[in-house]
């Protein structure tokens, strides 16, 4: 049952089985109810025929009881004594009395003999006065009951209808007439047998078809699984899983899997380049520092202490940048505090005492430029942008803070050579430096702008570069205001 095909086949079979059993029971109940209604109608008709004869004063012995086997009749009086039964009725159950032998009683409908004189209207009036009144048959719905009857040594189930009739003598009789249930039982048994025979066959067909259809539908999934297993074993993220031609959910799964593999391949490749570039950037200052220390060990008078300090600082900055990038790649979320960007920019500029070019600060007085985020990370972004501007400026560096729609914009400008339009996205990649930056001793490791954009993105903002009015580069940091 661990297979999807097996579970699907079992589930479909159970659903169909429950539906068929419910439908079959409903059909059997409706069929049985209809057949019983027909038997009730037959029994009522037979009972009313006998009741009508008794109501007209017909003597018991003269009442015609046709089809004794199909419609056995039993008549009882007010004291539940049997006064009339069908000719071959041997026993009966389900009626008011179980007796099948009539008790002696006066015949119903007995009337005085009419006079023989024909004296005209007066005699007719006398005859009308002497003739008993006509009885009646109850118009109420008859009572129905199930029972058995043995007619001429044949016992069967019957549906009995009880109809009351009043004789001309005022005697109340109850007529029980039965209708056989053999046809109903035979029909119900036939339908039940057909259902019990066909149900297992149908369930086997449903299970088999579901198994085959599910197997065919899941065949592409098996291909995807095998290819993913091969990719995992070979560690070749350039491979892709097969995409079926269909436009169903499995095809969407294959496309999503390939998109995930593409992103994963790019991430792994980016990580490999990151490790290679980091090792390359670390190798130079470490080698330089080691050389200076070895020379100082052999010739203390040749120790270049400022150079050693500079290499150590460079290593410290590079290590800090690498650690921050590692935390960002690990999904570190910025803090939930509120940062006032105007005050943060003033504070960052005031601490930069070693810049070769003074930074002009343009922050409107009384403005509220609050954003949500990490004060340390946003300070690092502004510092990196100012470092970049100091590195490329000719004579001026400016930073401004202003409201921009639903956010706050911080812009750092310089009057340097600017960034070529075709390089404006590339400079935000890690360890990327343009040629003139590489020619400088303090060109950096090419991580400052990459860190700045990553931090901006994790704060829900953007970092872009444009051409400044002074002719150089203008880096625009946009961050959303608190909701």
BELPE-V259999 format. One record per residue. N is the residue number from 1. PHI is phi in whole degrees, 0 to 359 (none if undefined). PSI is psi as a letter, one per 30 degrees, with the letter a starting at -180 (999 if undefined). D_CENTER is the distance of its C-alpha to the mean C-alpha in whole Angstrom. Layout:
n=N phi=PHI psi=PSI d_center=D_CENTER
n=N phi=PHI psi=PSI d_center=D_CENTER
This chain:
n=1 phi=none psi=g d_center=22
n=2 phi=281 psi=f d_center=21
n=3 phi=277 psi=k d_center=21
n=4 phi=296 psi=e d_center=18
n=5 phi=299 psi=e d_center=20
n=6 phi=295 psi=e d_center=21
n=7 phi=294 psi=e d_center=18
n=8 phi=294 psi=e d_center=16
n=9 phi=296 psi=e d_center=20
n=10 phi=295 psi=e d_center=20
n=11 phi=298 psi=e d_center=16
n=12 phi=296 psi=e d_center=17
n=13 phi=295 psi=e d_center=21
n=14 phi=296 psi=e d_center=20
n=15 phi=297 psi=e d_center=18
n=16 phi=296 psi=e d_center=21
n=17 phi=298 psi=e d_center=23
n=18 phi=297 psi=e d_center=22
n=19 phi=296 psi=e d_center=22
n=20 phi=292 psi=e d_center=25
n=21 phi=296 psi=e d_center=27
n=22 phi=298 psi=e d_center=25
n=23 phi=295 psi=e d_center=27
n=24 phi=296 psi=e d_center=30
n=25 phi=297 psi=e d_center=31
n=26 phi=297 psi=e d_center=30
n=27 phi=297 psi=e d_center=33
n=28 phi=297 psi=e d_center=35
n=29 phi=295 psi=e d_center=35
n=30 phi=295 psi=e d_center=36
n=31 phi=298 psi=e d_center=38
n=32 phi=296 psi=e d_center=40
n=33 phi=297 psi=e d_center=40
n=34 phi=295 psi=e d_center=42
n=35 phi=292 psi=e d_center=44
n=36 phi=294 psi=e d_center=45
n=37 phi=299 psi=e d_center=46
n=38 phi=295 psi=e d_center=48
n=39 phi=295 psi=e d_center=50
n=40 phi=300 psi=e d_center=50
n=41 phi=296 psi=e d_center=52
n=42 phi=296 psi=e d_center=54
n=43 phi=295 psi=e d_center=55
n=44 phi=294 psi=e d_center=56
n=45 phi=299 psi=e d_center=58
n=46 phi=297 psi=e d_center=60
n=47 phi=294 psi=e d_center=60
n=48 phi=289 psi=e d_center=61
n=49 phi=296 psi=e d_center=64
n=50 phi=293 psi=e d_center=66
n=51 phi=298 psi=e d_center=65
n=52 phi=296 psi=e d_center=67
n=53 phi=295 psi=e d_center=70
n=54 phi=292 psi=e d_center=70
n=55 phi=292 psi=f d_center=70
n=56 phi=273 psi=g d_center=73
n=57 phi=92 psi=g d_center=75
n=58 phi=294 psi=k d_center=75
n=59 phi=302 psi=l d_center=76
n=60 phi=305 psi=e d_center=74
n=61 phi=289 psi=f d_center=76
n=62 phi=260 psi=f d_center=76
n=63 phi=290 psi=k d_center=72
n=64 phi=278 psi=k d_center=71
n=65 phi=244 psi=i d_center=68
n=66 phi=280 psi=l d_center=66
n=67 phi=52 psi=h d_center=64
n=68 phi=301 psi=e d_center=64
n=69 phi=287 psi=e d_center=62
n=70 phi=280 psi=e d_center=59
n=71 phi=224 psi=i d_center=60
n=72 phi=295 psi=k d_center=62
n=73 phi=235 psi=k d_center=63
n=74 phi=222 psi=k d_center=64
n=75 phi=240 psi=k d_center=66
n=76 phi=236 psi=l d_center=67
n=77 phi=265 psi=a d_center=69
n=78 phi=294 psi=f d_center=68
n=79 phi=258 psi=g d_center=69
n=80 phi=59 psi=g d_center=66
n=81 phi=269 psi=k d_center=69
n=82 phi=285 psi=k d_center=69
n=83 phi=245 psi=f d_center=71
n=84 phi=201 psi=k d_center=70
n=85 phi=220 psi=l d_center=68
n=86 phi=295 psi=l d_center=67
n=87 phi=299 psi=e d_center=70
n=88 phi=258 psi=g d_center=68
n=89 phi=286 psi=k d_center=66
n=90 phi=259 psi=e d_center=66
n=91 phi=201 psi=l d_center=64
n=92 phi=206 psi=k d_center=61
n=93 phi=226 psi=l d_center=58
n=94 phi=93 psi=g d_center=55
n=95 phi=252 psi=a d_center=58
n=96 phi=290 psi=f d_center=60
n=97 phi=214 psi=l d_center=63
n=98 phi=265 psi=f d_center=63
n=99 phi=287 psi=l d_center=67
n=100 phi=233 psi=g d_center=68
n=101 phi=244 psi=j d_center=71
n=102 phi=297 psi=k d_center=73
n=103 phi=275 psi=l d_center=75
n=104 phi=296 psi=k d_center=78
n=105 phi=198 psi=l d_center=78
n=106 phi=292 psi=k d_center=80
n=107 phi=291 psi=k d_center=78
n=108 phi=289 psi=k d_center=76
n=109 phi=85 psi=g d_center=78
n=110 phi=291 psi=k d_center=81
n=111 phi=229 psi=l d_center=83
n=112 phi=298 psi=l d_center=87
n=113 phi=291 psi=k d_center=89
n=114 phi=286 psi=k d_center=90
n=115 phi=290 psi=l d_center=94
n=116 phi=267 psi=f d_center=96
n=117 phi=280 psi=k d_center=97
n=118 phi=242 psi=i d_center=96
n=119 phi=263 psi=g d_center=98
n=120 phi=94 psi=a d_center=96
n=121 phi=295 psi=e d_center=93
n=122 phi=297 psi=e d_center=94
n=123 phi=295 psi=e d_center=94
n=124 phi=296 psi=e d_center=90
n=125 phi=294 psi=e d_center=89
n=126 phi=298 psi=e d_center=91
n=127 phi=297 psi=e d_center=88
n=128 phi=295 psi=e d_center=85
n=129 phi=289 psi=e d_center=86
n=130 phi=276 psi=f d_center=87
n=131 phi=284 psi=k d_center=83
n=132 phi=298 psi=l d_center=80
n=133 phi=289 psi=l d_center=77
n=134 phi=281 psi=k d_center=74
n=135 phi=282 psi=a d_center=71
n=136 phi=212 psi=l d_center=68
n=137 phi=252 psi=k d_center=64
n=138 phi=301 psi=k d_center=62
n=139 phi=271 psi=f d_center=59
n=140 phi=292 psi=l d_center=56
n=141 phi=296 psi=k d_center=53
n=142 phi=289 psi=l d_center=54
n=143 phi=271 psi=k d_center=53
n=144 phi=244 psi=k d_center=51
n=145 phi=207 psi=l d_center=51
n=146 phi=263 psi=k d_center=50
n=147 phi=194 psi=a d_center=53
n=148 phi=232 psi=l d_center=56
n=149 phi=213 psi=k d_center=59
n=150 phi=250 psi=j d_center=61
n=151 phi=243 psi=j d_center=63
n=152 phi=52 psi=h d_center=66
n=153 phi=70 psi=g d_center=65
n=154 phi=245 psi=j d_center=61
n=155 phi=260 psi=k d_center=59
n=156 phi=211 psi=l d_center=55
n=157 phi=273 psi=k d_center=53
n=158 phi=224 psi=l d_center=53
n=159 phi=250 psi=j d_center=52
n=160 phi=259 psi=k d_center=54
n=161 phi=247 psi=k d_center=55
n=162 phi=251 psi=j d_center=57
n=163 phi=238 psi=k d_center=59
n=164 phi=269 psi=k d_center=62
n=165 phi=221 psi=k d_center=66
n=166 phi=248 psi=k d_center=69
n=167 phi=284 psi=l d_center=72
n=168 phi=302 psi=f d_center=75
n=169 phi=279 psi=g d_center=77
n=170 phi=85 psi=g d_center=74
n=171 phi=274 psi=k d_center=72
n=172 phi=268 psi=k d_center=68
n=173 phi=244 psi=l d_center=67
n=174 phi=244 psi=k d_center=63
n=175 phi=259 psi=k d_center=63
n=176 phi=255 psi=j d_center=60
n=177 phi=236 psi=k d_center=59
n=178 phi=252 psi=l d_center=57
n=179 phi=236 psi=k d_center=54
n=180 phi=294 psi=k d_center=53
n=181 phi=258 psi=g d_center=50
n=182 phi=298 psi=e d_center=50
n=183 phi=295 psi=e d_center=49
n=184 phi=297 psi=e d_center=46
n=185 phi=295 psi=e d_center=45
n=186 phi=294 psi=e d_center=46
n=187 phi=295 psi=e d_center=44
n=188 phi=296 psi=e d_center=41
n=189 phi=295 psi=e d_center=42
n=190 phi=294 psi=e d_center=42
n=191 phi=295 psi=e d_center=38
n=192 phi=298 psi=e d_center=37
n=193 phi=298 psi=e d_center=39
n=194 phi=296 psi=e d_center=37
n=195 phi=293 psi=e d_center=34
n=196 phi=295 psi=f d_center=34
n=197 phi=282 psi=e d_center=36
n=198 phi=279 psi=f d_center=33
n=199 phi=300 psi=e d_center=30
n=200 phi=299 psi=e d_center=31
n=201 phi=297 psi=e d_center=32
n=202 phi=296 psi=e d_center=29
n=203 phi=294 psi=e d_center=26
n=204 phi=297 psi=e d_center=28
n=205 phi=296 psi=e d_center=28
n=206 phi=298 psi=e d_center=24
n=207 phi=298 psi=e d_center=24
n=208 phi=295 psi=e d_center=26
n=209 phi=295 psi=e d_center=24
n=210 phi=298 psi=e d_center=21
n=211 phi=300 psi=e d_center=23
n=212 phi=293 psi=e d_center=24
n=213 phi=295 psi=e d_center=22
n=214 phi=295 psi=e d_center=19
n=215 phi=298 psi=e d_center=23
n=216 phi=292 psi=e d_center=23
n=217 phi=291 psi=e d_center=20
n=218 phi=269 psi=f d_center=20
n=219 phi=301 psi=e d_center=24
n=220 phi=298 psi=e d_center=23
n=221 phi=297 psi=e d_center=21
n=222 phi=296 psi=e d_center=24
n=223 phi=296 psi=e d_center=26
n=224 phi=296 psi=e d_center=24
n=225 phi=297 psi=e d_center=25
n=226 phi=297 psi=e d_center=28
n=227 phi=292 psi=e d_center=29
n=228 phi=296 psi=e d_center=27
n=229 phi=296 psi=e d_center=29
n=230 phi=294 psi=e d_center=33
n=231 phi=295 psi=e d_center=32
n=232 phi=296 psi=e d_center=32
n=233 phi=290 psi=e d_center=35
n=234 phi=271 psi=f d_center=37
n=235 phi=59 psi=g d_center=36
n=236 phi=261 psi=j d_center=36
n=237 phi=283 psi=f d_center=33
n=238 phi=281 psi=f d_center=35
n=239 phi=283 psi=l d_center=33
n=240 phi=227 psi=l d_center=30
n=241 phi=280 psi=l d_center=27
n=242 phi=291 psi=k d_center=28
n=243 phi=254 psi=j d_center=25
n=244 phi=293 psi=l d_center=25
n=245 phi=285 psi=f d_center=26
n=246 phi=291 psi=l d_center=23
n=247 phi=248 psi=h d_center=21
n=248 phi=265 psi=a d_center=17
n=249 phi=295 psi=e d_center=15
n=250 phi=291 psi=e d_center=17
n=251 phi=297 psi=e d_center=20
n=252 phi=296 psi=e d_center=18
n=253 phi=298 psi=e d_center=18
n=254 phi=296 psi=e d_center=22
n=255 phi=296 psi=e d_center=22
n=256 phi=296 psi=e d_center=21
n=257 phi=297 psi=e d_center=22
n=258 phi=293 psi=e d_center=26
n=259 phi=296 psi=e d_center=25
n=260 phi=296 psi=e d_center=25
n=261 phi=297 psi=e d_center=28
n=262 phi=296 psi=e d_center=30
n=263 phi=295 psi=e d_center=29
n=264 phi=295 psi=e d_center=30
n=265 phi=297 psi=e d_center=33
n=266 phi=295 psi=e d_center=34
n=267 phi=294 psi=e d_center=33
n=268 phi=295 psi=e d_center=35
n=269 phi=295 psi=e d_center=38
n=270 phi=296 psi=e d_center=38
n=271 phi=293 psi=e d_center=39
n=272 phi=296 psi=e d_center=41
n=273 phi=296 psi=e d_center=43
n=274 phi=299 psi=e d_center=43
n=275 phi=296 psi=e d_center=44
n=276 phi=295 psi=e d_center=47
n=277 phi=293 psi=e d_center=48
n=278 phi=296 psi=e d_center=48
n=279 phi=296 psi=e d_center=50
n=280 phi=292 psi=e d_center=53
n=281 phi=292 psi=e d_center=53
n=282 phi=284 psi=f d_center=54
n=283 phi=296 psi=e d_center=56
n=284 phi=295 psi=e d_center=59
n=285 phi=294 psi=e d_center=59
n=286 phi=293 psi=e d_center=59
n=287 phi=297 psi=e d_center=62
n=288 phi=296 psi=e d_center=64
n=289 phi=295 psi=e d_center=64
n=290 phi=296 psi=e d_center=65
n=291 phi=299 psi=e d_center=67
n=292 phi=297 psi=e d_center=69
n=293 phi=290 psi=e d_center=69
n=294 phi=295 psi=e d_center=70
n=295 phi=296 psi=e d_center=73
n=296 phi=296 psi=e d_center=74
n=297 phi=293 psi=e d_center=74
n=298 phi=279 psi=e d_center=77
n=299 phi=226 psi=i d_center=78
n=300 phi=306 psi=e d_center=77
n=301 phi=291 psi=f d_center=79
n=302 phi=265 psi=g d_center=77
n=303 phi=297 psi=k d_center=74
n=304 phi=265 psi=i d_center=72
n=305 phi=298 psi=e d_center=70
n=306 phi=299 psi=e d_center=69
n=307 phi=295 psi=e d_center=67
n=308 phi=295 psi=e d_center=66
n=309 phi=296 psi=e d_center=64
n=310 phi=298 psi=e d_center=63
n=311 phi=295 psi=e d_center=61
n=312 phi=295 psi=e d_center=60
n=313 phi=297 psi=e d_center=58
n=314 phi=298 psi=e d_center=57
n=315 phi=296 psi=e d_center=55
n=316 phi=296 psi=e d_center=54
n=317 phi=296 psi=e d_center=52
n=318 phi=295 psi=e d_center=51
n=319 phi=296 psi=e d_center=49
n=320 phi=295 psi=e d_center=48
n=321 phi=297 psi=e d_center=46
n=322 phi=295 psi=e d_center=45
n=323 phi=295 psi=e d_center=43
n=324 phi=294 psi=e d_center=42
n=325 phi=297 psi=e d_center=40
n=326 phi=297 psi=e d_center=39
n=327 phi=292 psi=e d_center=37
n=328 phi=295 psi=e d_center=36
n=329 phi=293 psi=f d_center=34
n=330 phi=282 psi=f d_center=33
n=331 phi=91 psi=g d_center=31
n=332 phi=297 psi=k d_center=33
n=333 phi=270 psi=k d_center=32
n=334 phi=292 psi=l d_center=35
n=335 phi=296 psi=l d_center=36
n=336 phi=267 psi=g d_center=35
n=337 phi=281 psi=l d_center=39
n=338 phi=257 psi=k d_center=40
n=339 phi=239 psi=k d_center=43
n=340 phi=267 psi=j d_center=46
n=341 phi=294 psi=e d_center=46
n=342 phi=300 psi=e d_center=50
n=343 phi=294 psi=e d_center=51
n=344 phi=296 psi=e d_center=49
n=345 phi=294 psi=e d_center=51
n=346 phi=300 psi=e d_center=54
n=347 phi=296 psi=e d_center=54
n=348 phi=295 psi=e d_center=53
n=349 phi=292 psi=e d_center=56
n=350 phi=295 psi=f d_center=59
n=351 phi=273 psi=f d_center=58
n=352 phi=268 psi=i d_center=59
n=353 phi=269 psi=f d_center=63
n=354 phi=257 psi=g d_center=63
n=355 phi=291 psi=k d_center=62
n=356 phi=283 psi=f d_center=64
n=357 phi=234 psi=k d_center=63
n=358 phi=294 psi=k d_center=63
n=359 phi=265 psi=k d_center=59
n=360 phi=273 psi=k d_center=60
n=361 phi=254 psi=k d_center=57
n=362 phi=237 psi=j d_center=56
n=363 phi=234 psi=j d_center=54
n=364 phi=300 psi=k d_center=54
n=365 phi=286 psi=k d_center=56
n=366 phi=77 psi=g d_center=54
n=367 phi=280 psi=k d_center=50
n=368 phi=252 psi=j d_center=47
n=369 phi=240 psi=i d_center=45
n=370 phi=269 psi=k d_center=43
n=371 phi=221 psi=l d_center=39
n=372 phi=267 psi=k d_center=37
n=373 phi=158 psi=a d_center=37
n=374 phi=269 psi=k d_center=40
n=375 phi=297 psi=e d_center=43
n=376 phi=296 psi=e d_center=44
n=377 phi=291 psi=e d_center=42
n=378 phi=292 psi=e d_center=43
n=379 phi=296 psi=e d_center=47
n=380 phi=295 psi=e d_center=46
n=381 phi=297 psi=e d_center=45
n=382 phi=298 psi=e d_center=48
n=383 phi=298 psi=e d_center=50
n=384 phi=296 psi=e d_center=49
n=385 phi=293 psi=e d_center=50
n=386 phi=293 psi=e d_center=53
n=387 phi=299 psi=e d_center=54
n=388 phi=296 psi=e d_center=53
n=389 phi=295 psi=e d_center=55
n=390 phi=299 psi=e d_center=58
n=391 phi=290 psi=f d_center=58
n=392 phi=246 psi=f d_center=58
n=393 phi=288 psi=l d_center=60
n=394 phi=268 psi=e d_center=64
n=395 phi=204 psi=f d_center=65
n=396 phi=212 psi=k d_center=62
n=397 phi=223 psi=k d_center=59
n=398 phi=225 psi=k d_center=57
n=399 phi=228 psi=k d_center=53
n=400 phi=228 psi=l d_center=52
n=401 phi=233 psi=k d_center=49
n=402 phi=206 psi=l d_center=48
n=403 phi=286 psi=k d_center=45
n=404 phi=217 psi=j d_center=43
n=405 phi=65 psi=b d_center=40
n=406 phi=268 psi=g d_center=38
n=407 phi=220 psi=a d_center=39
n=408 phi=236 psi=k d_center=42
n=409 phi=248 psi=k d_center=44
n=410 phi=246 psi=k d_center=47
n=411 phi=238 psi=k d_center=49
n=412 phi=246 psi=k d_center=51
n=413 phi=238 psi=l d_center=54
n=414 phi=218 psi=l d_center=57
n=415 phi=251 psi=g d_center=60
n=416 phi=280 psi=a d_center=59
n=417 phi=284 psi=f d_center=59
n=418 phi=80 psi=a d_center=55
n=419 phi=245 psi=k d_center=52
n=420 phi=304 psi=k d_center=52
n=421 phi=302 psi=e d_center=50
n=422 phi=287 psi=f d_center=48
n=423 phi=255 psi=g d_center=48
n=424 phi=287 psi=f d_center=46
n=425 phi=261 psi=e d_center=43
n=426 phi=294 psi=e d_center=45
n=427 phi=292 psi=f d_center=46
n=428 phi=271 psi=f d_center=43
n=429 phi=281 psi=l d_center=43
n=430 phi=286 psi=k d_center=44
n=431 phi=62 psi=g d_center=47
n=432 phi=258 psi=k d_center=48
n=433 phi=227 psi=k d_center=52
n=434 phi=288 psi=l d_center=53
n=435 phi=301 psi=e d_center=57
n=436 phi=290 psi=f d_center=59
n=437 phi=290 psi=e d_center=57
n=438 phi=292 psi=f d_center=58
n=439 phi=283 psi=f d_center=61
n=440 phi=269 psi=k d_center=61
n=441 phi=291 psi=e d_center=62
n=442 phi=256 psi=h d_center=59
n=443 phi=294 psi=f d_center=57
n=444 phi=81 psi=a d_center=54
n=445 phi=263 psi=f d_center=51
n=446 phi=79 psi=g d_center=49
n=447 phi=249 psi=f d_center=47
n=448 phi=300 psi=e d_center=47
n=449 phi=291 psi=e d_center=45
n=450 phi=297 psi=e d_center=42
n=451 phi=296 psi=e d_center=42
n=452 phi=299 psi=e d_center=42
n=453 phi=291 psi=e d_center=40
n=454 phi=299 psi=e d_center=37
n=455 phi=295 psi=e d_center=38
n=456 phi=299 psi=e d_center=38
n=457 phi=296 psi=e d_center=34
n=458 phi=287 psi=f d_center=33
n=459 phi=266 psi=g d_center=34
n=460 phi=79 psi=g d_center=32
n=461 phi=245 psi=a d_center=36
n=462 phi=223 psi=l d_center=38
n=463 phi=222 psi=j d_center=41
n=464 phi=229 psi=l d_center=43
n=465 phi=236 psi=k d_center=46
n=466 phi=223 psi=a d_center=49
n=467 phi=270 psi=k d_center=52
n=468 phi=280 psi=l d_center=54
n=469 phi=296 psi=f d_center=57
n=470 phi=285 psi=f d_center=59
n=471 phi=104 psi=f d_center=59
n=472 phi=266 psi=b d_center=57
n=473 phi=260 psi=k d_center=53
n=474 phi=233 psi=j d_center=51
n=475 phi=265 psi=k d_center=48
n=476 phi=247 psi=j d_center=45
n=477 phi=259 psi=k d_center=43
n=478 phi=243 psi=k d_center=40
n=479 phi=231 psi=k d_center=38
n=480 phi=284 psi=k d_center=36
n=481 phi=286 psi=l d_center=37
n=482 phi=299 psi=k d_center=36
n=483 phi=292 psi=999 d_center=33
